[in-house]
């Protein structure tokens, strides 16, 4: 993601509905934001502190996505 920041993430439910989300990754180095993530016990147990060099926070710039399923309904595009 550092060399090519354009990504797409796709997830599906057991009922075969899916979400596709894409955009440009922007890494967030704001210490207060990283500290806030440490309130999540799963994240804290894995990374210990916000200063851990492998702990990265990012968001998607100009995200686009689709929510769809096999129901025949028009997909929701955003």
C-alpha positions as CSV (number, residue, x, y, z in Angstrom):
1,X,0.0,0.0,0.0
2,X,3.0,2.3,0.4
3,X,4.2,1.7,-3.1
4,X,0.7,1.5,-4.7
5,X,-1.9,3.2,-2.5
6,X,-4.9,2.4,-4.6
7,X,-6.8,-0.5,-3.1
8,X,-10.1,-2.4,-3.2
9,X,-11.6,-4.4,-0.4
10,X,-14.3,-6.9,-0.9
11,X,-16.3,-8.7,1.8
12,X,-19.4,-11.0,1.5
13,X,-22.0,-12.2,3.9
14,X,-23.2,-15.8,4.3
15,X,-26.3,-14.8,2.4
16,X,-24.1,-13.7,-0.6
17,X,-24.5,-10.0,-0.2
18,X,-21.3,-8.1,-0.8
19,X,-19.5,-4.8,-0.3
20,X,-16.7,-3.6,-2.6
21,X,-14.9,-0.5,-1.4
22,X,-12.0,1.2,-3.1
23,X,-10.0,4.4,-2.9
24,X,-6.5,5.8,-2.2
25,X,-4.9,4.9,1.1
26,X,-3.7,7.8,3.2
27,X,-1.6,6.9,6.3
28,X,-2.5,8.7,9.4
29,X,0.4,9.6,11.7
30,X,-1.6,11.7,14.2
31,X,-0.5,10.4,17.6
32,X,-3.9,11.2,19.3
33,X,-5.8,9.2,16.7
34,X,-3.4,6.2,17.1
35,X,-3.7,6.4,20.9
36,X,-7.6,6.3,20.5
37,X,-7.2,2.9,18.7
38,X,-5.5,1.6,21.8
39,X,-8.8,1.7,23.6
40,X,-9.7,-1.4,21.5
41,X,-8.5,-4.4,23.6
42,X,-7.8,-6.5,20.5
43,X,-5.6,-3.8,18.9
44,X,-3.9,-3.1,22.2
45,X,-3.1,-6.8,22.7
46,X,-1.5,-7.1,19.3
47,X,0.4,-3.8,19.1
48,X,0.8,-2.9,22.8
49,X,1.4,0.9,22.2
50,X,0.6,3.5,19.6
51,X,4.3,4.0,19.1
52,X,4.8,0.4,17.8
53,X,6.4,0.9,14.4
54,X,4.3,-1.8,12.7
55,X,1.0,-0.2,13.9
56,X,-0.4,1.8,11.0
57,X,-3.6,3.7,10.8
58,X,-5.0,4.7,7.4
59,X,-8.2,5.9,5.7
60,X,-9.4,6.0,2.2
61,X,-9.3,9.2,0.2
62,X,-12.2,9.6,-2.2
63,X,-13.8,6.2,-1.4
64,X,-16.2,4.6,-3.8
65,X,-18.2,1.4,-3.3
66,X,-20.9,-0.9,-4.2
67,X,-23.3,-2.9,-2.0
68,X,-25.0,-5.7,-4.0
69,X,-26.5,-9.2,-3.8
70,X,-28.2,-11.8,-6.0
71,X,-31.7,-10.6,-5.3
72,X,-32.1,-8.8,-8.6
73,X,-32.3,-5.4,-7.0
74,X,-30.1,-2.7,-8.5
75,X,-26.8,-2.5,-6.6
76,X,-26.3,0.5,-4.3
77,X,-23.3,2.5,-5.6
78,X,-21.7,5.3,-3.6
